[in-house]
Amino acid sequence: MNVPPALSGKPVNSTSITTGQRARRLLELIRFSHTIFALPFACLAALLALRLPLADGTQVTITWWTAIGLILCMVFARSAAMAFNRLVDQTYDAANPRTAGRHLPAGLLSRAEVIGFTLFCAVGFIASCGLFLPNWLPLAASVPVLIFLCGYSLAKRFTSLAHLWLGIALSLAPICVWVAIRGESLLAAPAEWMPSVVLAIAVALWVTGFDIIYACQDETFDRHVGLRSIPARLGARRALHVAACLHMLMIFALLLLPQTTNGLGLGVLYYGAIGLIAALLIYEHRLVKPDDLQRVNDAFFNVNAVISIVLLIAAGIDCWVI
């Protein structure tokens, strides 16, 4: 590995910025605006969890505390994992021209500030899981889930399947929402897991695919420093083929989802949205070429944000309006 072991980064003068500026930099550090990728799928899981009755015919309800807990858990879990990623990748970020301007290598935030923020978010996530009591399942799973989320940041050091790790990490969102809303009834009726599991599979395939696309930017760097990724292992051209296959499988998973809901909630509008999502995915892959990665950010940020929002709106209207 050619990256020096010592941490890189310019010295930070913490007294030179206001509290508001520091908060803004922390939100920029974790790319808070990108919460939009996973949040719509969590919201869709919540809509389905409330729409479908339990095995005994009981209609599910949700309290304000549960709703607040879901939002806080999503925000804190993602923020903790992203901040941890920036901490453990600081040396690599400093050595990579594409990422050298990030907050830690550039000296915009200190390690102490980011460590404190990471711990705050981790504790906030675990505490937020307590809002679901007497449903004890979220609190019991909080630490293992957090460890798995943060583990993604280390995965690229020993496996080229780090993209899949990230996909599974984000796919936990709909499953965790399902558990938080439907609670211990899931232990008595395992079949009730199916809608959340199928939705999670779709998320895992989608995220794994677009993370492979994004990683194509660092193919040469990753290979040079010994980091593992699909592009570094297979090359950009074959990596993009893998991503396309994963996104095709995502469409099949979304088509399967209504079959797990006993005919309730998802209809014509939902299937129309899947057609639009398929078109968007084709457009996404046409934006990125193995020898031209200039539009990766357009594919990664803009198209994927539209995909998640389109699915949520269409499924939400199908569930609760039509």
KEPAKE-913449 format. One record per residue: x, y, z of N, C-alpha, C, CB in turn; residue in one letter. Coordinates in pm, whole numbers, padded with zeros to 5 digits, always signed. Glycine has a CB too. Example, Ala and Ser with C-alpha at 12.3 -4.5 7.8 and 13.67 -1.06 7.14 Angstrom:
! residues 2
+01319-00569+00780+01230-00450+00780+01320-00330+00780+01131-00447+00905a
+01285-00225+00708+01367-00106+00714+01290+00003+00787+01408-00060+00572s
This chain:
! residues 322
+00085-00119+00000+00000+00000+00000+00088+00124+00000-00096+00000+00122m
+00061+00216-00091+00148+00331-00108+00102+00456-00035+00161+00362-00252n
-00008+00447+00037-00055+00561+00116+00020+00563+00248-00209+00554+00139v
+00080+00676+00286+00152+00682+00413+00060+00657+00531+00220+00817+00429p
+00108+00588+00634+00022+00555+00747-00020+00674+00829+00090+00458+00835p
+00059+00778+00828+00026+00896+00909-00096+00966+00850+00145+00994+00916a
-00179+01018+00938-00298+01090+00893-00259+01221+00829-00396+01114+01010l
-00326+01253+00720-00301+01377+00650-00411+01476+00682-00291+01354+00499s
-00381+01601+00666-00483+01703+00692-00418+01831+00738-00584+01654+00795g
-00472+01943+00695-00420+02072+00735-00466+02103+00877-00464+02182+00637k
-00387+02179+00952-00430+02214+01088-00559+02295+01087-00321+02291+01160p
-00641+02270+01187-00770+02337+01197-00767+02440+01308-00884+02235+01220v
-00811+02559+01276-00826+02662+01379-00973+02668+01415-00774+02802+01329n
-01013+02590+01518-01155+02577+01553-01215+02706+01603-01172+02470+01658s
-01135+02797+01652-01188+02921+01706-01223+03021+01597-01089+02984+01803t
-01184+02991+01473-01204+03088+01365-01340+03074+01297-01094+03074+01262s
-01418+02973+01334-01548+02955+01272-01656+02956+01380-01554+02823+01191i
-01774+02997+01341-01886+03002+01435-01947+02864+01452-01992+03103+01388t
-02035+02852+01551-02104+02725+01573-02189+02687+01453-02191+02733+01700t
-02254+02788+01393-02335+02762+01276-02253+02713+01158-02410+02887+01236g
-02135+02772+01139-02047+02729+01031-01997+02587+01055-01928+02824+01017q
-01966+02556+01181-01920+02421+01214-02030+02319+01189-01873+02414+01361r
-02153+02353+01227-02266+02264+01203-02288+02242+01054-02393+02321+01267a
-02275+02349+00976-02293+02336+00832-02185+02246+00772-02290+02474+00764r
-02063+02260+00821-01955+02176+00770-01975+02030+00807-01822+02225+00824r
-02029+02005+00925-02056+01867+00965-02163+01805+00876-02100+01860+01112l
-02266+01883+00842-02370+01834+00753-02315+01811+00612-02488+01931+00748l
-02224+01898+00569-02160+01879+00440-02069+01756+00443-02079+02003+00400e
-02005+01734+00555-01915+01619+00572-01987+01488+00544-01856+01617+00714l
-02109+01475+00596-02184+01350+00581-02279+01355+00462-02262+01321+00708i
-02271+01465+00384-02361+01482+00270-02505+01455+00312-02320+01387+00154r
-02550+01534+00406-02683+01514+00466-02793+01514+00360-02711+01623+00568f
-02775+01593+00256-02879+01601+00152-02899+01467+00082-02842+01709+00050s
-02799+01378+00088-02810+01249+00020-02892+01148+00099-02672+01193-00006h
-02944+01190+00213-03036+01104+00287-03157+01069+00200-03082+01172+00417t
-03179+01150+00097-03294+01130+00009-03288+00997-00064-03303+01243-00092i
-03169+00936-00075-03158+00808-00144-03233+00697-00070-03010+00770-00161f
-03208+00684+00059-03267+00573+00135-03400+00611+00199-03170+00528+00243a
-03419+00739+00231-03539+00780+00304-03669+00745+00232-03534+00927+00328l
-03681+00766+00100-03807+00730+00033-03840+00582+00045-03801+00769-00112p
-03739+00495+00043-03767+00353+00057-03812+00320+00199-03643+00271+00021f
-03757+00389+00297-03804+00371+00434-03948+00419+00447-03712+00446+00534a
-03979+00532+00384-04116+00583+00388-04213+00488+00318-04123+00722+00323c
-04170+00428+00206-04254+00332+00136-04281+00210+00224-04189+00288+00004l
-04178+00163+00295-04197+00051+00387-04297+00088+00495-04063+00009+00451a
-04290+00212+00544-04384+00255+00647-04527+00257+00593-04346+00395+00699a
-04546+00305+00470-04680+00310+00411-04738+00169+00395-04676+00380+00273l
-04654+00075+00350-04702-00062+00334-04728-00128+00469-04600-00144+00255l
-04641-00100+00566-04659-00159+00699-04789-00114+00763-04541-00122+00789a
-04828+00010+00737-04954+00062+00793-05075+00018+00711-04949+00213+00800l
-05054-00004+00582-05166-00040+00494-05209-00186+00511-05128-00015+00348r
-05113-00274+00535-05142-00416+00542-05178-00457+00684-05022-00498+00492l
-05289-00526+00703-05325-00572+00838-05230-00682+00885-05471-00623+00841p
-05225-00703+01016-05147-00811+01072-05212-00945+01039-05132-00794+01224l
-05141-01053+01071-05191-01188+01039-05326-01215+01104-05090-01293+01084a
-05352-01154+01220-05479-01178+01289-05590-01082+01243-05459-01164+01439d
-05560-01000+01141-05659-00908+01087-05657-00770+01151-05794-00966+01103g
-05577-00751+01254-05568-00621+01322-05503-00517+01232-05489-00634+01453t
-05561-00397+01228-05503-00289+01149-05392-00221+01229-05612-00186+01109q
-05281-00198+01164-05166-00139+01232-05186+00011+01245-05035-00169+01154v
-05146+00066+01358-05149+00211+01381-05010+00257+01420-05253+00250+01491t
-04990+00387+01415-04859+00442+01449-04879+00564+01539-04780+00480+01321i
-04794+00577+01639-04800+00692+01729-04702+00799+01682-04769+00650+01874t
-04720+00918+01736-04626+01025+01704-04485+00989+01747-04669+01155+01768w
-04473+00922+01863-04340+00884+01911-04272+00789+01813-04349+00819+02049w
-04350+00696+01758-04294+00603+01660-04250+00676+01535-04396+00494+01625t
-04333+00769+01487-04297+00845+01367-04170+00926+01389-04412+00938+01326a
-04161+00993+01504-04041+01071+01536-03920+00978+01547-04061+01150+01668i
-03940+00862+01611-03831+00766+01625-03778+00719+01491-03876+00648+01706g
-03867+00694+01395-03823+00651+01263-03735+00755+01196-03945+00621+01174l
-03776+00881+01203-03699+00989+01140-03563+01004+01208-03777+01123+01146i
-03563+01005+01341-03438+01022+01414-03342+00906+01388-03465+01035+01562l
-03395+00785+01385-03309+00668+01361-03245+00676+01223-03390+00539+01374c
-03322+00713+01122-03268+00725+00987-03156+00828+00983-03378+00764+00888m
-03180+00944+01042-03082+01053+01037-02957+01017+01116-03144+01183+01090v
-02975+00969+01239-02860+00940+01324-02778+00823+01271-02907+00910+01466f
-02843+00717+01224-02770+00600+01176-02685+00635+01055-02866+00485+01141a
-02744+00702+00958-02668+00739+00839-02557+00837+00872-02760+00798+00735r
-02584+00934+00959-02484+01034+00994-02366+00971+01065-02545+01142+01081s
-02393+00878+01157-02284+00810+01228-02198+00730+01131-02341+00717+01337a
-02262+00657+01039-02188+00575+00945-02105+00660+00849-02283+00485+00866a
-02161+00770+00800-02089+00857+00708-01972+00926+00776-02182+00961+00649m
-01992+00974+00899-01883+01039+00971-01772+00940+01002-01935+01103+01102a
-01809+00817+01039-01709+00713+01063-01630+00684+00936-01776+00584+01115f
-01699+00683+00822-01632+00662+00694-01527+00769+00668-01734+00661+00582n
-01562+00893+00696-01466+01001+00673-01345+00989+00766-01536+01137+00693r
-01368+00941+00887-01257+00924+00982-01160+00817+00935-01310+00889+01120l
-01210+00699+00903-01121+00588+00870-01060+00603+00732-01196+00455+00879v
-01122+00685+00646-01069+00704+00511-00990+00833+00495-01182+00703+00412d
-00958+00899+00605-00893+01030+00594-00762+01023+00516-00867+01087+00733q
-00680+00924+00544-00552+00913+00475-00571+00890+00326-00469+00800+00535t
-00663+00799+00292-00690+00773+00150-00748+00896+00082-00785+00654+00135y
-00839+00965+00150-00900+01085+00093-00794+01191+00064-01006+01141+00186d
-00697+01202+00154-00591+01302+00135-00502+01269+00016-00506+01314+00261a
-00483+01139-00010-00395+01097-00118-00463+01094-00254-00339+00961-00088a
-00596+01094-00254-00673+01086-00378-00710+01226-00425-00800+00999-00358n
-00664+01269-00542-00695+01405-00589-00845+01435-00593-00637+01426-00728p
-00928+01333-00619-01072+01354-00625-01132+01389-00491-01140+01232-00680r
-01071+01340-00382-01130+01357-00249-01044+01442-00155-01153+01223-00188t
-00934+01495-00206-00843+01570-00119-00907+01696-00060-00718+01608-00196a
-01013+01744-00123-01079+01865-00074-01185+01838+00031-01140+01937-00187g
-01204+01712+00072-01300+01683+00176-01257+01745+00308-01319+01532+00191r
-01350+01753+00401-01332+01837+00519-01213+01799+00606-01455+01832+00602h
-01190+01672+00628-01076+01633+00713-00942+01655+00643-01090+01487+00754l
-00922+01605+00521-00793+01631+00454-00766+01780+00433-00790+01560+00320p
-00871+01856+00407-00855+02000+00380-00842+02082+00507-00971+02051+00298a
-00860+02020+00624-00847+02092+00749-00966+02179+00785-00728+02176+00743g
-01082+02152+00723-01201+02231+00753-01265+02187+00885-01302+02219+00639l
-01238+02062+00925-01283+02009+01054-01169+01929+01114-01412+01922+01037l
-01164+01923+01245-01061+01844+01312-01111+01702+01336-01021+01910+01446s
-01018+01610+01358-01057+01472+01389-01138+01468+01518-00934+01382+01400r
-01100+01550+01615-01173+01551+01743-01319+01590+01722-01105+01647+01843a
-01342+01688+01635-01479+01731+01608-01559+01619+01540-01480+01857+01520e
-01496+01552+01445-01567+01447+01372-01588+01324+01461-01489+01407+01245v
-01491+01293+01546-01508+01182+01640-01623+01212+01735-01377+01156+01720i
-01627+01335+01786-01736+01374+01876-01871+01366+01807-01713+01514+01928g
-01875+01410+01682-02000+01406+01606-02044+01261+01581-01985+01481+01472f
-01948+01174+01549-01979+01033+01525-02037+00969+01650-01853+00958+01481t
-01974+00993+01764-02022+00935+01890-02160+00989+01926-01923+00964+02004l
-02180+01119+01904-02310+01181+01931-02419+01114+01848-02306+01332+01902f
-02393+01093+01719-02492+01032+01631-02516+00886+01667-02449+01043+01486c
-02410+00815+01707-02425+00675+01745-02513+00662+01869-02288+00611+01771a
-02485+00745+01969-02567+00744+02091-02708+00788+02059-02505+00836+02200v
-02723+00887+01972-02855+00935+01933-02936+00826+01865-02843+01054+01841g
-02871+00745+01781-02941+00636+01714-02992+00533+01815-02850+00568+01612f
-02904+00492+01906-02944+00391+02005-03056+00445+02094-02822+00349+02092i
-03042+00570+02138-03146+00630+02223-03279+00642+02148-03100+00769+02272a
-03272+00675+02018-03395+00689+01939-03468+00556+01927-03363+00744+01799s
-03394+00446+01927-03458+00314+01921-03541+00287+02047-03352+00203+01903c
-03507+00356+02155-03585+00342+02277-03723+00403+02267-03512+00405+02391g
-03746+00489+02166-03877+00551+02149-03982+00450+02104-03868+00664+02049l
-03937+00332+02057-04032+00231+02010-04081+00139+02120-03969+00149+01901f
-04026+00151+02239-04071+00068+02351-04220+00089+02377-03989+00099+02479l
-04297-00016+02412-04253-00150+02457-04211-00247+02348-04360-00212+02533p
-04209-00204+02221-04153-00288+02115-04001-00288+02135-04193-00235+01971n
-03948-00398+02186-03808-00404+02226-03713-00443+02114-03793-00501+02340w
-03767-00487+02000-03682-00537+01891-03586-00431+01835-03770-00590+01780l
-03632-00307+01807-03538-00209+01754-03422-00179+01848-03611-00081+01723p
-03452-00167+01978-03345-00137+02073-03246-00254+02082-03403-00107+02212l
-03297-00376+02078-03210-00493+02086-03119-00503+01963-03294-00620+02099a
-03169-00458+01849-03092-00469+01725-03005-00346+01697-03185-00492+01609a
-03019-00240+01778-02956-00112+01746-02803-00121+01735-02992-00010+01850s
-02739-00183+01831-02592-00190+01828-02541-00278+01713-02538-00244+01961v
-02595-00400+01694-02551-00479+01578-02573-00407+01444-02624-00611+01576p
-02686-00340+01430-02713-00267+01306-02610-00157+01287-02855-00208+01307v
-02580-00082+01392-02484+00027+01383-02345-00025+01348-02479+00106+01514l
-02305-00136+01407-02175-00195+01376-02168-00236+01229-02148-00318+01466i
-02276-00295+01178-02277-00336+01038-02270-00214+00946-02404-00418+01007f
-02343-00108+00979-02341+00013+00896-02201+00072+00889-02440+00117+00950l
-02135+00081+01003-02000+00138+01006-01898+00043+00945-01961+00170+01150c
-01926-00087+00948-01833-00184+00894-01808-00167+00745-01882-00321+00920g
-01903-00108+00674-01883-00085+00531-01755-00008+00504-02001-00011+00472y
-01724+00088+00588-01607+00173+00565-01477+00095+00567-01602+00283+00668s
-01475-00019+00632-01355-00102+00639-01355-00213+00536-01341-00161+00777l
-01471-00242+00478-01484-00357+00389-01395-00348+00266-01628-00372+00344a
-01376-00228+00213-01298-00213+00091-01150-00249+00111-01309-00070+00040k
-01110-00267+00235-00973-00307+00264-00949-00456+00246-00936-00267+00404r
-01058-00535+00244-01038-00680+00235-01131-00752+00138-01053-00739+00369f
-01229-00683+00077-01316-00751-00019-01363-00657-00129-01436-00811+00053t
-01369-00711-00250-01421-00634-00362-01573-00622-00357-01379-00697-00494s
-01634-00695-00264-01779-00690-00248-01823-00580-00151-01831-00826-00200l
-01736-00483-00129-01772-00371-00041-01896-00298-00091-01655-00272-00030a
-01917-00295-00222-02037-00230-00278-02163-00302-00231-02031-00230-00433h
-02157-00434-00228-02271-00511-00180-02295-00485-00032-02249-00661-00205l
-02187-00470+00045-02200-00437+00187-02279-00308+00203-02059-00425+00254w
-02243-00206+00122-02316-00079+00129-02461-00099+00089-02250+00026+00038l
-02485-00179-00015-02622-00203-00059-02705-00267+00051-02624-00291-00181g
-02648-00367+00117-02721-00433+00226-02741-00336+00342-02645-00559+00274i
-02641-00252+00369-02652-00156+00478-02772-00063+00457-02522-00073+00491a
-02786-00009+00335-02900+00078+00308-03031+00001+00299-02877+00155+00179l
-03022-00127+00261-03144-00207+00250-03202-00242+00387-03116-00335+00172s
-03124-00221+00492-03177-00244+00626-03286-00142+00662-03064-00238+00729l
-03287-00028+00593-03384+00077+00625-03528+00027+00618-03367+00195+00530a
-03574-00031+00506-03714-00077+00504-03741-00189+00603-03749-00124+00365p
-03644-00278+00626-03665-00386+00723-03677-00330+00864-03549-00487+00715i
-03590-00235+00898-03595-00176+01032-03725-00099+01054-03476-00083+01054c
-03771-00029+00951-03900+00040+00962-04012-00061+00984-03927+00124+00834v
-04008-00169+00911-04109-00275+00924-04113-00328+01068-04079-00390+00826w
-03994-00353+01123-03985-00405+01260-04037-00302+01360-03839-00443+01294v
-04001-00176+01340-04041-00072+01434-04193-00054+01436-03974+00059+01398a
-04258-00067+01321-04402-00043+01313-04484-00167+01349-04440+00004+01173i
-04441-00283+01300-04522-00404+01319-04480-00485+01441-04512-00492+01196r
-04364-00459+01496-04324-00509+01625-04316-00659+01640-04415-00458+01724g
-04349-00706+01759-04329-00846+01796-04422-00940+01721-04349-00863+01943e
-04524-00887+01653-04611-00974+01574-04533-01048+01466-04724-00892+01510s
-04420-00990+01423-04337-01054+01321-04277-01185+01370-04226-00960+01277l
-04255-01197+01500-04198-01319+01555-04296-01435+01547-04154-01297+01700l
-04425-01403+01552-04528-01507+01548-04569-01543+01405-04650-01463+01626a
-04543-01454+01310-04584-01477+01171-04471-01437+01076-04714-01397+01138a
-04373-01526+01057-04257-01494+00973-04293-01451+00832-04165-01612+00966p
-04406-01498+00779-04445-01462+00643-04470-01312+00629-04570-01539+00602a
-04500-01246+00739-04526-01102+00734-04401-01020+00701-04583-01056+00866e
-04285-01083+00705-04161-01014+00671-04148-00989+00520-04042-01093+00720w
-04218-01067+00440-04190-01074+00297-04190-00940+00224-04288-01163+00233m
-04291-00852+00243-04285-00724+00170-04159-00644+00200-04406-00641+00205p
-04118-00640+00326-03999-00563+00362-03872-00629+00308-03988-00547+00514s
-03869-00761+00305-03752-00832+00253-03736-00810+00103-03763-00982+00284v
-03846-00819+00029-03840-00797-00116-03800-00653-00146-03975-00830-00182v
-03856-00558-00071-03818-00417-00089-03671-00397-00055-03907-00325-00002l
-03624-00463+00049-03483-00453+00088-03393-00510-00021-03458-00526+00220a
-03433-00620-00083-03354-00677-00192-03343-00578-00307-03416-00811-00241i
-03455-00512-00339-03454-00412-00447-03357-00298-00413-03596-00355-00471a
-03360-00252-00288-03270-00144-00246-03125-00190-00255-03303-00098-00103v
-03096-00312-00207-02960-00363-00208-02905-00371-00351-02954-00501-00142a
-02986-00420-00443-02943-00430-00583-02920-00292-00643-03046-00507-00666l
-03010-00201-00615-03001-00064-00668-02876+00006-00617-03126+00018-00630w
-02856+00005-00485-02743+00076-00426-02611+00012-00466-02755+00077-00273v
-02605-00121-00466-02482-00188-00508-02445-00149-00650-02497-00341-00498t
-02544-00143-00737-02519-00106-00875-02467+00035-00890-02642-00122-00956g
-02533+00132-00826-02487+00269-00847-02359+00298-00770-02594+00368-00806f
-02329+00222-00663-02200+00241-00596-02086+00189-00683-02200+00169-00459d
-02110+00082-00760-02009+00035-00854-01982+00141-00960-02054-00098-00920i
-02089+00204-01010-02072+00312-01107-01986+00423-01048-02209+00367-01152i
-02020+00464-00926-01947+00572-00861-01800+00535-00840-02013+00607-00726y
-01774+00409-00806-01637+00365-00777-01550+00360-00901-01640+00228-00712a
-01610+00364-01019-01530+00365-01142-01437+00485-01148-01621+00363-01264c
-01474+00593-01081-01389+00712-01079-01254+00685-01013-01460+00826-01006q
-01252+00590-00920-01131+00564-00841-01064+00432-00879-01164+00564-00694d
-01095+00381-00998-01040+00252-01039-00887+00249-01028-01083+00220-01183e
-00820+00347-01088-00674+00349-01087-00619+00371-00947-00622+00457-01181t
-00678+00464-00873-00631+00493-00738-00646+00371-00647-00707+00613-00678f
-00763+00308-00650-00787+00193-00564-00687+00082-00593-00930+00141-00581d
-00661+00058-00720-00567-00047-00757-00426-00011-00709-00568-00070-00910r
-00392+00115-00716-00259+00160-00679-00232+00146-00529-00240+00305-00720h
-00332+00178-00447-00311+00176-00301-00357+00045-00236-00384+00293-00237v
-00412-00045-00314-00451-00175-00258-00591-00182-00204-00358-00210-00152g
-00676-00082-00234-00817-00090-00195-00890-00178-00295-00882+00053-00187l
-00992-00249-00246-01062-00345-00331-01196-00288-00375-01082-00478-00256r
-01226-00307-00502-01354-00266-00558-01377-00346-00685-01358-00113-00586s
-01500-00349-00731-01531-00418-00856-01459-00353-00974-01683-00419-00880i
-01458-00219-00986-01383-00158-01097-01234-00188-01091-01405-00007-01096p
-01175-00186-00970-01033-00215-00958-01003-00360-00994-00984-00185-00817a
-01097-00448-00969-01077-00590-00996-01107-00627-01141-01164-00673-00904r
-01216-00571-01196-01261-00612-01329-01233-00509-01437-01407-00640-01325l
-01204-00385-01399-01195-00278-01495-01329-00209-01510-01146-00330-01629g
-01329-00085-01554-01451-00005-01559-01555-00065-01653-01419+00136-01603a
-01513-00115-01769-01611-00165-01866-01692-00281-01810-01540-00207-01995r
-01623-00382-01756-01695-00498-01702-01769-00462-01573-01598-00613-01675r
-01715-00367-01497-01784-00323-01375-01918-00259-01410-01697-00225-01297a
-01921-00181-01515-02046-00118-01557-02147-00222-01606-02019-00014-01668l
-02098-00330-01665-02188-00439-01705-02249-00505-01581-02112-00544-01789h
-02168-00524-01478-02218-00581-01352-02326-00491-01294-02103-00601-01251v
-02299-00360-01293-02396-00265-01238-02527-00270-01316-02339-00122-01240a
-02519-00281-01448-02639-00287-01531-02721-00413-01499-02602-00285-01680a
-02652-00526-01480-02723-00650-01445-02793-00637-01310-02626-00769-01443c
-02726-00574-01214-02786-00555-01082-02910-00467-01090-02684-00493-00986l
-02905-00365-01172-03020-00276-01185-03136-00344-01258-02980-00148-01259h
-03104-00435-01349-03210-00512-01413-03278-00603-01310-03153-00595-01530m
-03199-00664-01223-03255-00749-01117-03338-00667-01019-03144-00823-01043l
-03299-00541-00998-03377-00453-00911-03519-00435-00966-03308-00315-00896m
-03531-00418-01097-03662-00403-01159-03747-00528-01135-03648-00376-01310i
-03687-00645-01147-03761-00769-01121-03807-00775-00975-03675-00891-01154f
-03723-00731-00884-03761-00732-00742-03879-00638-00717-03642-00691-00655a
-03876-00521-00780-03988-00427-00764-04117-00483-00823-03954-00293-00828l
-04104-00557-00934-04223-00620-00993-04279-00729-00903-04189-00679-01130l
-04193-00790-00825-04235-00898-00734-04305-00844-00609-04115-00982-00694l
-04274-00721-00571-04324-00666-00445-04476-00676-00429-04282-00522-00434l
-04558-00637-00529-04704-00646-00510-04753-00788-00481-04774-00593-00633p
-04676-00889-00525-04718-01027-00502-04707-01066-00355-04635-01122-00586q
-04637-00986-00277-04619-01016-00134-04718-00939-00047-04477-00983-00091t
-04804-00858-00109-04895-00773-00030-05040-00818-00040-04883-00629-00076t
-05062-00940-00085-05198-00995-00094-05292-00908-00178-05256-01013+00045n
-05235-00845-00279-05317-00767-00370-05357-00630-00318-05439-00842-00403g
-05309-00592-00200-05345-00463-00142-05237-00358-00169-05369-00477+00010l
-05282-00240-00206-05194-00125-00199-05118-00087-00323-05100-00146-00097g
-05080-00181-00410-04996-00146-00524-05065-00190-00653-04856-00211-00512l
-05084-00094-00747-05156-00125-00869-05095-00062-00991-05297-00082-00856g
-05183-00009-01078-05142+00040-01209-05038+00151-01199-05263+00090-01286v
-05060+00246-01109-04967+00357-01096-04828+00309-01054-05021+00460-00995l
-04826+00211-00965-04698+00155-00919-04624+00091-01036-04721+00051-00807y
-04694+00012-01116-04629-00054-01230-04583+00050-01333-04725-00155-01296y
-04660+00157-01348-04616+00264-01436-04487+00328-01387-04724+00368-01449g
-04477+00344-01256-04355+00401-01198-04235+00310-01222-04373+00425-01046a
-04258+00179-01217-04148+00086-01244-04099+00102-01388-04192-00060-01218i
-04192+00121-01481-04152+00146-01619-04068+00271-01632-04275+00158-01707g
-04108+00378-01560-04031+00502-01564-03894+00482-01499-04107+00614-01493l
-03889+00407-01390-03762+00380-01322-03668+00301-01414-03785+00302-01191i
-03723+00204-01487-03641+00129-01582-03581+00222-01687-03725+00018-01650a
-03662+00316-01735-03613+00413-01835-03504+00501-01774-03729+00500-01888a
-03523+00543-01650-03423+00626-01583-03292+00551-01563-03476+00675-01448l
-03302+00421-01531-03180+00341-01513-03106+00325-01646-03215+00203-01455l
-03182+00306-01754-03117+00299-01886-03047+00430-01917-03221+00266-01996i
-03115+00541-01887-03054+00673-01908-02929+00689-01823-03154+00785-01876y
-02934+00643-01698-02820+00651-01608-02699+00579-01667-02855+00592-01471e
-02722+00462-01721-02610+00384-01776-02561+00441-01909-02651+00240-01795h
-02646+00512-01978-02601+00577-02102-02516+00701-02073-02721+00615-02189r
-02533+00757-01953-02455+00875-01917-02308+00841-01893-02513+00940-01793l
-02283+00718-01848-02149+00680-01804-02088+00581-01902-02152+00620-01662v
-01969+00614-01951-01896+00528-02042-01763+00488-01976-01871+00598-02178k
-01711+00369-02007-01584+00327-01946-01470+00426-01968-01544+00193-02000p
-01472+00493-02084-01365+00589-02116-01409+00733-02097-01319+00568-02259d
-01526+00752-02039-01576+00888-02014-01663+00887-01888-01658+00941-02137d
-01601+00924-01776-01669+00921-01646-01706+01061-01599-01582+00853-01543l
-01708+01156-01691-01733+01295-01654-01872+01317-01596-01712+01384-01773q
-01968+01230-01634-02107+01251-01593-02151+01154-01484-02199+01238-01712r
-02053+01096-01414-02086+01004-01306-02171+01073-01199-01959+00947-01243v
-02136+01195-01164-02212+01265-01059-02356+01289-01101-02144+01398-01026n
-02379+01319-01230-02516+01334-01278-02593+01203-01261-02518+01379-01425d
-02528+01093-01298-02593+00963-01286-02616+00926-01141-02509+00855-01354a
-02517+00952-01057-02522+00908-00918-02621+00990-00837-02384+00917-00855f
-02612+01121-00843-02690+01206-00755-02827+01241-00813-02613+01333-00725f
-02831+01290-00934-02957+01340-00988-03055+01228-01024-02929+01426-01109n
-03011+01133-01105-03101+01029-01152-03149+00942-01036-03031+00942-01257v
-03059+00905-00946-03098+00817-00836-03194+00885-00739-02975+00770-00761n
-03179+01014-00720-03272+01086-00634-03413+01084-00695-03225+01231-00612a
-03420+01101-00827-03550+01099-00896-03613+00960-00885-03534+01139-01045v
-03532+00855-00898-03583+00718-00892-03652+00691-00760-03469+00618-00913i
-03587+00725-00651-03644+00696-00519-03770+00776-00493-03541+00724-00410s
-03772+00901-00537-03889+00986-00514-04007+00941-00599-03856+01133-00544i
-03981+00906-00725-04088+00858-00813-04154+00734-00756-04032+00828-00954v
-04073+00641-00707-04129+00518-00652-04215+00547-00529-04017+00420-00615l
-04168+00634-00441-04242+00666-00320-04376+00732-00354-04160+00758-00229l
-04375+00830-00443-04498+00902-00476-04600+00808-00540-04468+01020-00570i
-04555+00729-00638-04647+00641-00708-04704+00535-00614-04577+00574-00826a
-04619+00472-00536-04666+00368-00444-04753+00428-00334-04547+00294-00382a
-04718+00548-00288-04796+00613-00183-04938+00644-00230-04728+00741-00138g
-04950+00694-00354-05083+00724-00407-05162+00595-00426-05072+00801-00542i
-05094+00491-00476-05162+00362-00495-05211+00305-00363-05068+00263-00563d
-05128+00322-00257-05161+00265-00127-05279+00336-00059-05040+00271-00036c
-05281+00468-00068-05368+00544+00019-05472+00630-00052-05287+00629+00106w
-05462+00642-00185-05555+00729-00255-05642+00650-00352-05480+00838-00329v
-05579+00573-00440-05655+00501-00543-05720+00377-00484-05563+00462-00662i
